Structures are given as structure tokens and as C-alpha cells.
Amino acid sequence: MAGLVPAIHVLQKEGVDARHKAGHDGVLGGIPMNVRISLSVLVIVAAVIFFFFYTETGRLLLAAMGFAKPS
């Protein structure tokens, strides 16, 4: 039961990691977190570029904002 004996780890000399998978900071599936974030940003940027330049709705929105001529 959680909280039955709170802060019992204070009595121990070594550090305690009470997470389910202790020791897995910043790595998920073997890929470092900064690489996963960079890839996610790249995918989002690619999706935005695709939307605005390769779909009719995106081209119309660009034209409405004054960034492109309507086709």
C-alpha cells in the first residue's frame, strides 16, 4: 500500500530510485531523448511543409495570407 511507511529511504545510505524501471533516464527504446525530440520536430516541420506546398488547401491559405499567388 503506497504511503504506509513514508520516507523509509531516508534511513538508507545509498540513493533510491523508486520508479518502475529505475535507471532509464533520457533513453526510450534505446534512442536518446534528444534524438527522439529532434526527429519529432523534423517530422512536424516536414508535415507543415507538405501541407502548405502540396495540398490545395495549404496553397489557398498561403495565398490568403499574402505569401503566394493563388493557383
C-alpha positions, 0 to 999 in steps of 0.5 A: 500500500503506497504511503504506509511507511513514508520516507523509509529511504531516508534511513538508507545510505545509498540513493533510491530510485523508486520508479518502475524501471529505475535507471532509464533516464533520457533513453526510450527504446534505446534512442536518446531523448534528444534524438527522439525530440529532434526527429519529432520536430523534423517530422512536424516541420516536414508535415507543415511543409507538405501541407502548405506546398502540396495540398490545395488547401495549404496553397489557398491559405498561403495565398490568403495570407499574402505569401503566394499567388493563388493557383 
